[in-house]
Amino acid sequence: MSKIILVTGGAGFIGSNFILYFLKNHKEYSIINFDSLTYAGNLSNLSSIEDNSNYAFVKGDITNSKDVKNVFEEYNPDFVVHFAAESHVDRSILDSEVFIKTNILGTNNLLTYSREHNIQKFVHISTDEVYGSLGNEGFFTEENNISPNSPYAASKASSDLLVRAAYKTYGQNVNITRCSNNYGPYQFPEKLIPLMINNAVNDKKLPVYGDGKNVRDWIYVEDHCRAIDAVLHKGKPGEVYNIGSSNEWTNIDLIKLILKKLGKSENLITYVKDRPGHDRRYAIDSSKIREELGWKPQVEFQDGINNTVEWYLNFKKWTENIVNGEYLEYYRKQYSER
């Protein structure tokens, strides 16, 4: 009998990549994809496994206790891998309410029902943004205090603390992963890399916040999935694991690289007013997961960015349908009639 993993937010960017990776590499598991299909959820990412007997989709909202209760009772999962979150910083600055509801209340609901159903392990997918901002030197380690600077980061930090409390208070077997910026196929077009690729291809302006010298550590999404796999199988109860590729780029240098690969002029770059509370630099020390769990990134950045640019060029229709909301409308209608 296969083990069952409940994956929340599995129609999103990292969640869908994780499901595709995991089913390819672990035939002994079944996956239940639990997703509310918000604007960033796209089931077309998973069309290749729709007929896989080890996969099922359940439309539901983690903030709705009834939905969560029903999926636990119907499928009795062994593990939970929790991706579902509101994750766009700019949107959180404009309206933080949905971030508080989804990222905090939703996580609390999942922890509660995981406890009631004796889940073997709960893996909470967080972000390096909970640590705040770094200067020109240094790296985030798991021992750093969390010091979030945006409503999004604050909501994720709050959910991290709920997961920690579940371990300390109730003895639940939990892990928290905090990853650097992801890139790769199926990323929603509002995010930096797909936004710049899409705009450049269509000869639109490429908006750059401030001076463009904010630094991010980039990791290919499949390497992140491998790390979550390692944490699920080998992570020690209650531990936090940072995940990164030691691959720092300023925003402006990354954008110029994309333009070069597309054969487009840097004249498309336009500098815009910086966003409030814009963290200057993120950099991850991932030595703990490398040394304790034997994980390391496998995709070199130049290969990863080439694969990513090529994917978006080959799947222009995917981006168009996302931007126009056609996928979302189709799947919402499909599941509202069930």
KARAUR-V166742 format. One record per pair of residues at least 24 apart in sequence whose C-alpha atoms are under 10 Angstrom apart, sorted by the first residue. I is the first residue (numbers start at 1). J is the second residue. D is the distance in whole Angstrom. If there is no record, write none. Layout:
# KARAUR-V166742
I;J;D
I;J;D
This chain:
# KARAUR-V166742
1;28;8
1;29;9
1;30;10
2;27;8
2;28;5
2;29;5
2;30;6
2;31;10
2;54;8
2;78;10
3;27;10
3;28;7
3;29;5
3;30;6
3;31;9
3;54;10
3;76;10
3;77;8
3;78;6
3;79;8
4;28;9
4;29;6
4;30;5
4;31;6
4;32;7
4;54;9
4;55;10
4;75;8
4;76;8
4;77;5
4;78;5
4;79;7
4;80;9
5;29;7
5;30;6
5;31;5
5;32;6
5;33;9
5;55;10
5;75;9
5;76;9
5;77;6
5;78;6
5;79;5
5;80;6
5;81;7
5;119;10
5;121;10
5;122;10
6;30;9
6;31;6
6;32;5
6;33;6
6;34;7
6;56;10
6;58;10
6;71;9
6;72;8
6;75;9
6;76;9
6;77;6
6;78;8
6;79;6
6;80;5
6;81;6
6;82;8
6;122;10
7;31;7
7;32;6
7;33;5
7;34;6
7;35;8
7;57;10
7;77;10
7;79;8
7;80;6
7;81;5
7;82;6
7;83;7
7;84;8
7;123;10
8;32;8
8;33;6
8;34;5
8;35;6
8;36;9
8;58;10
8;60;9
8;61;9
8;62;8
8;80;8
8;81;7
8;82;5
8;83;5
8;84;5
8;85;9
8;110;9
9;33;7
9;34;6
9;35;5
9;36;8
9;37;8
9;38;9
9;40;10
9;41;7
9;42;10
9;59;10
9;60;10
9;61;9
9;62;9
9;81;9
9;82;7
9;83;5
9;84;4
9;85;7
9;86;10
10;34;6
10;35;6
10;36;10
10;37;9
10;41;8
10;42;9
10;43;8
10;45;10
10;46;9
10;57;9
10;81;9
10;82;9
10;83;7
10;84;7
11;35;6
11;36;9
11;37;7
11;38;9
11;40;8
11;41;5
11;42;5
11;43;5
11;44;8
11;45;7
11;46;7
11;57;9
11;83;10
11;84;9
11;186;10
12;37;8
12;38;9
12;39;9
12;40;6
12;41;5
12;42;6
12;43;8
12;45;8
12;46;10
12;83;8
12;84;8
12;85;9
12;186;8
12;187;8
12;188;8
13;40;8
13;41;8
13;42;8
13;45;8
13;83;10
13;182;9
13;183;9
13;184;9
13;185;8
13;186;5
13;187;5
13;188;7
13;221;9
14;83;8
14;84;10
14;125;10
14;182;8
14;183;9
14;184;9
14;185;9
14;186;8
14;187;8
14;221;7
14;222;9
14;224;8
14;225;8
15;41;9
15;45;10
15;81;9
15;82;9
15;83;6
15;84;8
15;125;10
15;221;10
15;225;9
16;41;9
16;42;9
16;43;8
16;44;10
16;45;6
16;46;6
16;83;10
16;185;10
16;186;8
16;187;10
16;225;10
17;45;8
17;46;9
17;184;9
17;185;8
17;186;8
17;187;10
17;221;7
17;222;7
17;224;9
17;225;7
18;81;10
18;83;10
18;221;8
18;222;7
18;223;10
18;224;8
18;225;5
18;226;8
18;228;8
18;229;9
19;46;8
19;49;9
19;55;9
19;225;9
20;45;9
20;46;7
20;48;9
20;49;8
20;222;10
20;225;10
21;222;7
21;223;10
21;225;7
21;226;8
21;229;9
22;225;8
22;226;9
22;228;10
22;229;8
23;49;9
23;52;9
23;54;8
23;55;8
24;49;10
25;226;10
25;229;10
26;229;10
27;54;8
28;54;9
29;54;7
29;55;9
29;78;10
30;54;4
30;55;6
30;56;8
30;77;9
30;78;10
31;55;5
31;56;7
31;57;9
31;75;10
31;77;9
31;79;10
31;80;10
32;56;5
32;57;6
32;58;7
32;71;9
32;75;8
32;77;8
32;80;10
33;57;5
33;58;6
33;59;8
33;60;10
33;81;10
34;58;5
34;59;6
34;60;6
34;61;8
34;62;8
34;67;9
34;68;9
34;71;8
34;82;10
34;83;10
34;84;9
35;59;5
35;60;5
35;61;6
35;62;8
35;83;10
35;84;7
36;60;5
36;61;5
36;62;8
36;63;10
36;67;10
36;84;9
36;332;9
37;61;9
37;328;7
37;329;10
37;331;8
37;332;7
37;335;10
38;86;9
38;328;8
38;332;9
39;188;9
39;322;9
39;323;10
39;325;8
39;327;9
39;328;7
39;329;9
40;86;9
40;87;10
40;88;10
40;187;9
40;188;6
40;189;9
40;190;9
40;322;8
40;325;10
40;328;8
41;84;10
41;188;9
41;322;10
41;327;9
41;328;7
41;331;10
42;186;9
42;187;10
42;188;9
42;322;8
42;325;10
42;327;7
42;328;7
42;330;10
42;331;8
43;327;8
43;328;8
43;330;10
43;331;7
44;186;9
44;318;9
44;327;7
44;328;9
44;331;9
45;185;9
45;186;7
45;187;10
45;318;9
46;186;10
58;335;9
59;331;10
59;332;9
59;335;7
59;336;9
59;338;10
61;102;9
61;106;8
62;101;9
62;102;7
62;103;9
62;105;8
62;106;5
62;107;7
62;108;9
62;109;7
62;110;7
63;101;7
63;102;6
63;103;9
63;104;9
63;105;6
63;106;4
63;107;8
63;108;9
63;109;7
63;110;9
64;102;10
64;105;9
64;106;8
64;109;8
65;105;10
65;106;9
65;108;10
65;109;6
65;110;9
65;112;10
65;113;9
66;109;10
67;109;10
68;106;9
68;109;7
68;110;7
68;112;10
68;113;7
68;114;10
69;109;9
69;110;9
69;112;10
69;113;7
69;114;10
69;116;10
69;117;10
70;113;10
71;113;10
72;110;9
72;113;7
72;114;8
72;116;9
72;117;7
72;119;10
73;113;9
73;117;8
76;114;10
76;117;7
76;118;9
76;119;9
77;114;9
77;117;8
77;118;9
77;119;7
77;120;9
78;114;9
78;117;9
78;118;8
78;119;5
78;120;6
78;121;7
78;122;9
79;114;8
79;118;9
79;119;6
79;120;6
79;121;5
79;122;6
79;123;8
79;173;10
79;232;9
80;110;8
80;111;9
80;114;8
80;119;7
80;120;8
80;121;6
80;122;5
80;123;6
80;124;8
80;174;9
80;232;9
81;121;8
81;122;6
81;123;5
81;124;6
81;125;7
81;174;10
81;175;10
81;228;9
81;229;10
81;232;8
82;106;10
82;107;8
82;110;8
82;111;10
82;122;7
82;123;6
82;124;5
82;125;6
82;126;9
82;176;10
83;107;10
83;123;9
83;124;7
83;125;5
83;126;8
84;124;9
84;125;8
85;125;9
85;126;9
85;152;9
85;155;9
85;156;8
86;152;8
86;155;9
86;156;9
87;126;10
87;127;9
87;152;6
87;153;8
87;155;10
87;156;9
88;151;10
88;152;7
88;153;10
88;190;8
88;191;8
89;129;10
89;150;7
89;151;7
89;152;6
89;153;8
89;275;9
89;276;10
89;277;10
89;278;9
90;150;9
90;151;9
90;152;9
90;190;10
90;275;8
90;276;9
90;278;10
91;151;9
91;152;8
92;150;7
92;151;6
92;152;5
92;153;9
92;154;10
92;155;9
93;150;7
93;151;6
93;152;8
93;275;9
93;276;8
93;277;9
94;151;9
95;151;9
95;152;10
96;150;9
96;151;6
96;152;7
96;154;10
96;155;9
97;151;9
97;152;10
97;155;10
98;152;10
98;155;10
99;151;8
99;152;6
99;153;9
99;154;9
99;155;6
99;156;9
100;151;8
100;152;8
100;154;9
100;155;6
100;156;9
100;158;9
100;159;9
101;155;9
102;155;9
102;156;10
102;159;10
103;152;9
103;153;10
103;154;10
103;155;6
103;156;6
103;157;9
103;158;8
103;159;6
103;160;10
104;154;10
104;155;6
104;156;7
104;157;9
104;158;6
104;159;5
104;160;9
104;161;10
104;162;8
105;155;10
105;158;10
105;159;8
105;162;10
106;159;9
107;156;10
107;158;10
107;159;6
107;160;9
107;162;8
107;163;8
108;159;8
108;162;7
108;163;8
108;166;9
110;163;10
111;162;8
111;163;7
111;166;7
111;172;9
111;174;9
112;166;9
114;172;9
114;173;10
115;166;9
115;170;8
115;171;9
115;172;7
115;173;9
118;172;8
118;173;10
119;172;8
119;173;8
119;174;10
120;172;8
120;173;7
120;174;9
121;172;8
121;173;5
121;174;6
121;175;8
121;232;7
121;233;9
121;235;10
121;237;8
121;238;10
122;163;9
122;166;10
122;167;10
122;172;8
122;173;6
122;174;5
122;175;6
122;176;9
122;232;8
122;237;9
122;238;10
123;163;9
123;173;9
123;174;6
123;175;5
123;176;6
123;177;7
123;228;8
123;229;10
123;231;8
123;232;7
123;235;9
123;237;10
123;238;10
123;240;10
124;159;9
124;160;8
124;163;7
124;174;7
124;175;6
124;176;5
124;177;6
124;178;9
124;228;10
124;240;9
125;156;9
125;159;10
125;160;9
125;175;9
125;176;6
125;177;5
125;178;7
125;179;8
125;228;8
125;241;10
126;153;9
126;156;6
126;157;8
126;159;8
126;160;7
126;176;7
126;177;6
126;178;5
126;179;7
126;180;10
126;240;10
126;241;10
126;242;9
127;153;8
127;156;7
127;157;9
127;160;10
127;176;9
127;177;7
127;178;4
127;179;5
127;180;7
127;181;8
127;242;9
127;243;9
128;153;9
128;156;10
128;157;10
128;177;9
128;178;5
128;179;5
128;180;6
128;181;8
128;217;10
128;242;8
128;243;9
128;244;9
128;282;7
128;283;8
128;284;7
129;153;6
129;154;9
129;156;8
129;157;9
129;178;8
129;179;9
129;180;8
129;181;9
129;279;8
129;281;10
129;282;8
130;154;7
130;155;9
130;156;7
130;157;5
130;158;9
130;160;9
130;178;8
131;157;8
131;178;9
131;282;9
132;277;10
132;278;10
132;279;7
132;280;9
132;281;9
132;282;8
133;215;10
133;277;10
133;278;9
133;279;5
133;280;6
133;281;6
133;282;6
133;283;9
134;215;9
134;279;8
134;280;7
134;281;5
134;282;6
134;283;8
135;215;10
135;279;10
135;280;7
135;281;6
135;282;9
135;283;10
136;215;9
136;280;9
136;281;7
136;282;10
136;283;10
137;281;9
137;282;10
137;283;9
138;281;10
138;282;9
138;283;7
138;284;9
138;285;9
139;246;10
139;281;10
139;282;8
139;283;5
139;284;5
139;285;5
139;286;9
140;178;10
140;242;8
140;282;8
140;283;6
140;284;5
140;285;6
140;286;9
141;178;10
141;240;10
141;241;9
141;242;7
141;243;10
141;283;9
141;284;7
141;285;5
141;286;7
141;287;9
141;288;9
142;177;10
142;178;9
142;239;9
142;240;6
142;241;7
142;242;6
142;284;9
142;285;8
142;286;9
142;287;10
142;288;8
143;240;9
148;277;10
148;279;9
149;276;9
149;277;6
149;278;8
149;279;7
150;276;8
150;277;6
150;278;8
150;279;9
151;277;10
160;240;10
163;238;9
164;238;7
164;239;9
164;240;9
165;238;10
166;238;9
167;237;8
167;238;6
167;239;9
168;238;8
171;237;9
171;238;9
172;237;8
172;238;8
173;235;10
173;236;8
173;237;5
173;238;6
173;239;9
174;231;10
174;232;9
174;235;9
174;236;8
174;237;6
174;238;5
174;239;7
174;240;9
175;228;10
175;231;7
175;232;8
175;235;7
175;236;7
175;237;6
175;238;5
175;239;5
175;240;6
175;241;8
176;228;10
176;231;9
176;235;9
176;237;10
176;238;8
176;239;7
176;240;5
176;241;6
176;242;9
177;224;10
177;227;9
177;228;8
177;231;8
177;235;10
177;239;9
177;240;6
177;241;5
177;242;6
177;243;7
177;289;10
178;240;7
178;241;6
178;242;5
178;243;6
178;244;9
178;284;9
178;286;10
179;217;9
179;218;9
179;219;8
179;224;7
179;227;9
179;228;10
179;241;8
179;242;6
179;243;4
179;244;6
179;245;9
179;283;10
179;284;8
179;286;9
180;216;7
180;217;6
180;218;6
180;219;7
180;220;10
180;224;9
180;242;8
180;243;6
180;244;5
180;245;8
180;246;9
180;247;9
180;248;10
180;282;8
180;283;7
180;284;7
180;285;10
180;286;10
181;216;7
181;217;6
181;218;5
181;219;6
181;220;9
181;221;9
181;224;10
181;243;10
181;244;8
181;245;10
181;247;10
181;248;10
181;282;9
181;283;10
182;216;10
182;217;9
182;218;6
182;219;5
182;220;6
182;221;5
182;222;9
182;223;9
182;224;8
182;244;9
183;218;7
183;219;6
183;220;5
183;221;6
183;222;9
183;224;10
183;301;10
183;304;8
183;305;8
183;308;7
184;219;9
184;220;6
184;221;6
184;222;8
184;304;7
184;305;8
184;306;10
184;307;8
184;308;5
184;309;8
184;311;8
184;312;9
185;220;9
185;221;8
185;222;10
185;304;10
185;307;8
185;308;6
185;309;9
185;310;9
185;311;6
185;312;7
185;315;9
186;221;10
186;308;9
186;311;9
186;312;9
186;315;9
186;318;8
186;319;9
186;322;10
187;221;9
187;308;10
187;312;10
187;319;9
188;319;8
188;322;8
188;323;9
189;312;10
189;318;10
189;319;7
189;320;9
189;322;8
189;323;7
190;323;9
192;251;9
192;254;10
192;255;9
193;251;10
193;254;8
193;255;8
193;258;8
193;305;9
193;308;9
193;309;9
194;258;10
194;308;9
194;309;8
194;312;7
194;319;9
195;319;10
196;254;10
196;255;7
196;256;10
196;258;8
196;259;8
196;268;10
196;269;10
197;255;9
197;258;7
197;259;8
197;261;10
197;262;8
197;308;9
197;309;7
197;310;10
197;312;7
197;313;8
198;309;10
198;312;8
198;313;9
198;316;8
198;319;8
198;320;9
199;268;9
200;255;10
200;258;9
200;259;7
200;262;8
200;263;9
200;264;7
200;265;9
200;266;10
200;268;7
200;269;9
201;259;9
201;262;7
201;263;9
201;264;8
201;312;10
201;313;8
201;316;10
203;264;8
203;265;9
203;268;7
204;268;7
204;269;9
205;266;10
205;267;8
205;268;5
205;269;6
205;270;6
205;271;10
206;255;8
206;259;10
206;266;9
206;267;9
206;268;6
206;269;5
206;270;6
206;271;8
206;272;10
207;255;10
207;268;9
207;269;6
207;270;5
207;271;6
207;272;6
207;273;9
208;251;8
208;252;7
208;255;9
208;269;7
208;270;6
208;271;5
208;272;6
208;273;8
208;274;8
209;251;9
209;252;9
209;270;9
209;271;6
209;272;5
209;273;6
209;274;5
209;275;7
209;278;9
210;270;10
210;271;6
210;272;6
210;273;6
210;274;4
210;275;8
210;278;9
211;250;10
211;251;9
211;252;8
211;271;7
211;272;9
211;273;9
211;274;8
212;250;7
212;251;5
212;252;5
212;253;8
212;254;10
212;255;9
212;271;8
212;272;9
212;274;9
212;280;10
213;249;9
213;250;5
213;251;6
213;252;6
213;253;8
213;280;8
213;281;9
214;249;8
214;250;5
214;251;6
214;252;8
214;253;10
214;278;8
214;279;7
214;280;5
214;281;6
214;282;9
215;247;10
215;248;6
215;249;5
215;250;4
215;251;6
215;252;9
215;253;10
215;254;10
215;279;9
215;280;6
215;281;4
215;282;6
215;283;8
216;246;10
216;247;8
216;248;5
216;249;6
216;250;6
216;251;7
216;254;10
216;279;10
216;280;9
216;281;6
216;282;5
216;283;7
216;284;9
217;244;7
217;245;7
217;246;6
217;247;5
217;248;4
217;249;6
217;250;9
217;281;9
217;282;6
217;283;6
217;284;7
218;244;7
218;245;7
218;246;8
218;247;6
218;248;6
218;249;8
218;282;10
218;283;9
218;284;10
218;301;8
218;304;10
218;305;10
219;243;9
219;244;6
219;245;5
219;246;8
219;247;7
219;248;10
219;297;8
219;298;10
219;299;8
219;300;9
219;301;8
219;304;9
219;305;10
220;244;9
220;245;8
220;297;8
220;298;9
220;299;7
220;300;8
220;301;7
220;303;9
220;304;6
220;305;8
220;307;10
220;308;9
221;297;10
221;299;9
221;304;9
222;297;9
222;298;9
222;299;8
222;304;10
223;295;9
223;296;8
223;297;5
223;298;6
223;299;7
224;295;10
224;296;10
224;297;8
226;295;8
226;296;9
226;297;8
226;298;9
227;289;8
227;290;9
227;293;9
227;294;9
227;295;6
227;296;8
227;297;8
228;295;10
229;295;9
230;289;9
230;290;10
230;292;10
230;293;6
230;294;8
230;295;7
231;289;8
231;292;10
231;293;7
231;295;9
233;293;9
234;289;10
234;292;9
234;293;6
234;294;9
235;289;9
235;292;8
235;293;7
236;292;9
236;293;9
240;288;9
240;289;9
241;285;10
241;286;7
241;287;9
241;288;7
241;289;6
241;290;10
241;292;10
241;293;10
242;284;7
242;285;7
242;286;5
242;287;8
242;288;7
242;289;7
242;290;10
243;284;7
243;285;8
243;286;5
243;287;9
243;288;9
243;289;7
243;290;9
243;295;9
243;296;9
243;297;9
244;283;8
244;284;5
244;285;7
244;286;6
244;287;9
244;289;10
244;290;10
244;296;9
244;297;8
245;283;9
245;284;8
245;285;9
245;286;8
245;296;8
245;297;6
245;298;9
245;299;9
245;300;9
245;301;9
246;283;7
246;284;7
246;285;8
246;286;8
246;297;9
247;283;8
247;284;9
247;300;9
247;301;7
248;281;9
248;282;8
248;283;7
248;284;9
249;281;10
249;282;10
249;283;10
250;280;10
250;281;9
254;305;10
257;302;10
257;305;9
258;305;8
258;306;9
258;309;8
261;305;9
261;306;8
261;309;8
261;310;10
262;309;8
262;310;10
262;313;9
